[in-house]
Amino acid sequence: MSPELWVALALGLTAGVGLWCVTARLPALGRPRLASRLAPSLMDVSAEARRMQRPPVVDPVPVLGLVAAPALDVFQRAFGGLLGSSGGAAVRLARAGRDWSVEGYRLRQLLWAVAAGLVGAGIGALAAANGSPAAIVAAPVVGTLAGPLLRDRLLVTEGTRRAARIESELPTVLEFLALSLSAGEGIRDGLRRVARVGSGTLVELIQRVVDESAVGVPLSVALTGLGDELRIPALTRALTHLVAALDRGSPLAEVLRVQAADAREHARRSLLESAGRKEIGMMVPLVFLILPATVVIAVFPGILVLQTRL
């Protein structure tokens, strides 16, 4: 195939995906279906109704996955040991708040590998034109290996930030829930009140637990599943104690107050550890930038005066 045909193929594929996304965003014409009219009234008891009320997500990746299934199998066999197990990828996706499947995430990593390989090929071609023939082979290989690793690192960073937000919201949510229980409400009513009046990432997760409990899932099972899915130490510890109190009939308000105090103590320790790490990091600009500049400013005028007098 000629280079012009390759360019035309890439432009046609890009235009097709773009038109697909634009078409999917257009409002539906015609009379709404009965299920769409009933969905707002059934959101508390039906997961399908909640799904219908969400805005549509235009994602061409699943369809591309059907087309690129053989390449995805080869990619998983080649990079499976390097990228980790499917269970670890599922935990990272849940912690980052992504609703992708593991296969969809692997396909995205494959696309990143292809894009990084193409960028590396371009850089290698430029380097080879300047007299480095080995770069035309090394650069695409390095780009292909770095692409999926970079995508995984971005997912880990996103999950770390979201976990930090959840840990910062946990003491306030636990104290509010303890206040609701002290006022005479049950645990389910307290969780429903927190989900209704609160805001934030943790409140969204509590809303999901409330929805699962409303459709028949036992509350302890929903709370345990949330902790096992995210695997955030502070949240998992609080949910474990809450489930144990539910099973044994312990006073929930007192348990929640103790867990809120423990979460605040954990946040204080994390803040002190972060401050210690940042203090060590600040030594680098202080020693290599600020201190030399101060010495130069203090010594240079004296040296200039001595040279002038001499």
N, C-alpha and C positions, 0 to 999 in steps of 0.2 A: 504494500500500500504506500502511496506517495504521502509526503508530509502534508500536502493540501487536504487529502482525504481524511487524515487523522485529525487535523484542525476542524474540518467540517463535522466530523463525527462528535468531537468534544463539544462544539458549539450547539449542535442539534440536541445532544443529551442534556446540556445545561438549559437550553430553551424549553425542552419538554418538561423537565422537573419544575422549572419556574412557572410555566403555564398550568401545570397540575396544582401547584400550591395556590396560585391565584384563583383558579376555578373552585377549589375546595373552600375558599374563604367567601365565595359569593353567597348571599342569602338564598335559602331554599324558596322556590316558587310553589304556589299552590296552597291548598288548605292544610293546616297542621293535622297530624294524625291524632287519634284518640289517646294513644300512649303519651304523646307530647303534651296534651292538655291536662292529663291526670298527673304527670310527673311532679309538678310543684307541690301537690297535696300529699304525695307519698314519699317525700325525701327522707322522712324520719325512719321509715321501715323498709325501704327498698334501695339496695345498692344500685340497681339498674336505673332507677329514677334519678338518683344523684349523678350517675354517669351521664344521663341525657341532659341534665341541667348544666353540666360543665361546658365551657366553650370548646368547639372542635379543635383538635390538635392536628395540624398538617405535618405528617411525618412520612417521607418517602422511604425511610430506611427499611421497614418490614418488606415492602415490595422489592426493593433492591436486594434484600436478603434472599428472597426466593430465586432471583436471577443469579446471584453470586454464591449460592449454597455450596457448590464444589470448591470454589476458592476459599470459602470460609472454613470448610473442613480441613483443607490443607493448612490454612493459617493457624487453626487451633492445634493441630498436631505439631506444627513447627514451633510455635511460640507458647504452647500451653504451660510448659515448665517455667518459662521466663515471666509470664504474666500472672501466675498463681492459679489456684483452683477456682472452680465455678462458685463454690460456697463463699470464698473470700470476696469474689467480685460481687456477689449478691449482697453481702454485708456493706460493702463500699457504696453500692448503688442506693441501698436503703438509707444509709447514714447521710448521703448527699441529697436525699429527697427525690431521686430520679425514679420514674415508674417504668424504666426500660427493663426488658428481659435481659438475661445474661447473653443470649444469642445476639440480641440487638446491640448490646454494648460491644461484643466481640466484633460485630460487623462495623461498628463505628471505628474501632481500633484498626481494623483492616483498611478502612478508607483513609485513616490518618497515616498508616504505613505507606499506602500507595501515593498519597499526596506528598509525604516527606521524601519518599524515594524519587518522585519526579523533581522535586526541588533540589535534592542532592544530585540528580543527573544533570540538571542545568548548571549547578555550581561546578560539578566535575568537568563538564564540557568547557566552561570558561577557564578553569584551571589548566585543562589539557591544552587549550589554545595558547596559554601563556608559558608552556614548557613543562607542565607536570602531568605526564601521561598516566601515572598511577592513580591520580585523583578521579579519572573517569570511571574507574571500577570501585574505588574505596568510597567515594562520596554517596552513590546510590545505596550501597550496603549500609553505611552508617545512618543515612536518612531513614531507610526502611526499618532498621532496628530502633531508632530513636522515636519514630512517630507513635507507635502504640504505647511505649513507655511514657512519653510526654502526656498522652491522653489519660493514662492511668494516674499520673502524678497530679494532673489537674482535677481529676475526680476525687483523689485523696484530699487535696487541699480544700475542695468544696465541702467534702464531708467533715473535715476538721472544723471549718468555720461554722457549719450548721450545728455540730455537736457542741461547740463553745456557746452558741446562742441558746441551745436547749439547757445546758448546765447553768447558764446565767438566769434563765427564767424559772428553773426548777424550785428554788426556795420560795419565791413569791406565789407560785401556783400551789405548792403544798400548804403554805400558811393560809391562803384563801380557802382551800378545800377544808382545812382544819376548822376555820371559822364557820364555814357552812355546816359542818357536822356538829359543832358546838351549839349552833342555833337550832338544832333539832332535825335537820334534814338527813336523809339516808345517803349512802355513798353514791348511789346512782344519781339521785337528785343533785348532790353536790357536784359531781362530775359534769352533769348537764348544765348546771349554773355556771361553772367555770368555763365550759365551752361556749356558752352563750354570751357572757359579758367580757370574757378575756380576749386577748389578741396575742399573736406570736406563733412561733413554730411549734412549741410544746402544746399550746392550746389546740392547734390543728390536729395534732396527734391524739389529744384527749377526745376531740370531736369524733375521730375515727373509732376510738374505743367505745364511745357512747353509741355510735351507729351500729357497730358490731353487736353490742349488748342488746340493742333494741330489736335486732332481727333474730335473737335467740342464742347467741354465743354467750357462754358463761363469762361473767365479768373477770374472774380470776384467770381464765384462759386467755381472754383478750389482753389483759395487762401483762401476763407472762409472755405472750407472743410479741408484744411491743418491745419488751426488754430484750428478748432473744434476737429480734430483728435488727435493732439498732446497735446493741452491745456498747452502750455508753456507760461507763462504770457507775457514775453517780445516779443516773436514771435507773439502771438495772438494780442497784442496791435499794433504792427507794421503793421500786415496784415489788421487789422480792419481799421486803418487810411488810408492805401493804397487803400483798396476797397472803402472807403468813398470818397477819392479823385477821383477815377475812375468814380464813379457814379455822382459826382457833377461837374466834369470838373475842379478841382483845379490843380494848378501847381504841377506836380508829383515830380519834382526834388527838390523843396523846402520842400515838405512833407517828402521825403526820407532823406534829410539832417537833418531835425528836429528829425526824428525817429532814425537816427544813433546817434545823440547827446544824445537823451534820452536813447538809449541802452547802450551807453558808461557810462552815469551817473548811470544807474542801475547796470552795472558791477562794477563800482567803489564802490557803496554802498554795494554790495554783498561782495566785497573783504574786505572792512572795517569790515563788520559784521563777516566774517569768521576769520579775524585776531583777533577780539575781543574774539570770542569763543576759538580760539587756545591759546590766551594769558591766558585765565582762565584755560584751560586744562594744560598748561605748569606749573601752580602752583602746580599740584600734584607731578610730579617728583622733582620739586624744593624743596617743603616743606618736602616730605617724603623720598627723596633719596639724593639729593645734599647737602642740609643743614645739615642733621645728619652726613653725611660723612665728611663734612667740620669741624663740631664741634668735631668729634672723632679725626680727624687728628690734630686739634689744641690743644685739651686737653690731649690726650693720652700721648704724650711725656712728658708733665709736671708732670702728675701723675706717670709715670714711673720713672722720676728723683727723685721725692719726696720719692717714695717707696725704691729706691736704697740708698738714703742718710739715710733713717730711718733704 
